[in-house]
């Protein structure tokens, strides 16, 4: 990492080293502020070494032309390996993760990922394979993919599946493209897809990207799909309904058979958003409810590390009548040759991934299913629901519950009364929850709940941890009633950075350092 060093005035003078950079003996300011990598930069320092190669040196000026070369080297930080490692380690320790503690981010199922599943993917036969290798060299991989497809079809009650989609949203789009292809094969060009008003935000986005028009279905007083409204909306231009069960309020759609009948009687399809599958594993299957298409979030339900942009996995399973349209090629066992081969369904919509999916994510899920077994997956659902219901009952007298039904794996509370009584909003509660040592719950979602707090403890948290979360929430509310909400509105106070202006951060997103970020630069702007 070499280049030009920023102006010396970029670091506070009290922390400047003898060579002009920040002193290595004082890498962090007295208030705990972490310097930027540029503030640690000292001219001449390096954090790399290259081995000898047989690649000849090339004169870039003659190779690409002087007009394509910059007048000066790029402004990169110059730091030693020791300072670089210390800096990155300090930064990493500030990140909260599922390995640190409870992460009750509703609708996301931020469960602990067993390290056994990570270890399985480090086996050389998995990690060292290349997707372009011929099939006779990757028979073990193909057997795993076929086995995982069988497992997922068994869990969902579907006939066949594609493992290609690289994330849940990619699975949604794939399912909608399958829906379009199925209708098109029947000479129908239907233009509308229904979604509940409590749906995940990716649903309407995927519907639009898939070329359909979004039609919203209202919830009734129970927080479930309004059957009468659904009947009024379904016509011969509706391609299907996207629905998750339990729904986004954490409630089981008790009328699911009637919902399926309404759609199927109109020649429409029923699509299952697998975001909440964790609540029903081994208890009930989407296929048995009448769903035709199911996408699964392996990073939620089946122990693939979650967050940070991936890699994820969003397989899509379908009923028998949609199997011919699945993306290809797919791994299949050829009984005649006794080998696994790639095959493309006759009416395939084509590839939805450059290769065959995020393979190591798929291997983690395969290991997770094998480790749990069928009875273990049932216990996952039982414990997830038990934890959520216990926490819901502990908080029933301190928060509002607009849809006061027994929850499944998650529940949605409201801080509306707290807002009117103490001027404490859901955002304040979530920020104050950080000071209690936990990751905040989801806020302001679903949109049909005012001042929503969406809480999902998952099955991986112990009864003691769930009780600790209950105590923390209750303490926050009690404190707000005592001090008028002052503590909550000023939270968090235990973090290196206090409350940020999230609206400004979203509107003025800056992901990289520039000279203008340097306080010592005359052009520096505080905006």
Protein Blocks (a to p, Z undefined) as FASTA:
>chain_A
ZZddddfklpcfklpcfkopacfklmbcfkopacdfklmpcghiacbdcdddfbdcddfk
lmnopklpcfbdcddddddfklmmmmmmmmmmmpccfklmccdbghklpacddfklmmmm
mpmklmmpcfkbcfklmmmmmmmmmmmmmmmmmmnopabdcfkbgbfklmmmmmmmmmmm
mmmmnopacfbdcddfkbcfklmmmmmmnopacddddddfkopacfklmmmmpcckbfbd
cdddddfkopacfklmmmmmmmmmnopacdddfklmmmmgokacfklnopabdcddfklm
nopaeejhiacdddddddfklmmmpccddddddfknopacddddfklgbjabfbnojfkl
mmmmmmmmmmnommlmmmmmmmmmmmmmmmmmmmmmmmccfbacddfkbccddfklmmmm
nopafklmmmmmmmnopacddehiafkbghiacddebjmbcfklmmmmmmmmmmmmmmmm
mnnommmmmpcfkbfbdcddfklmmmmgcfbdcfklpmklmkbcfZZ
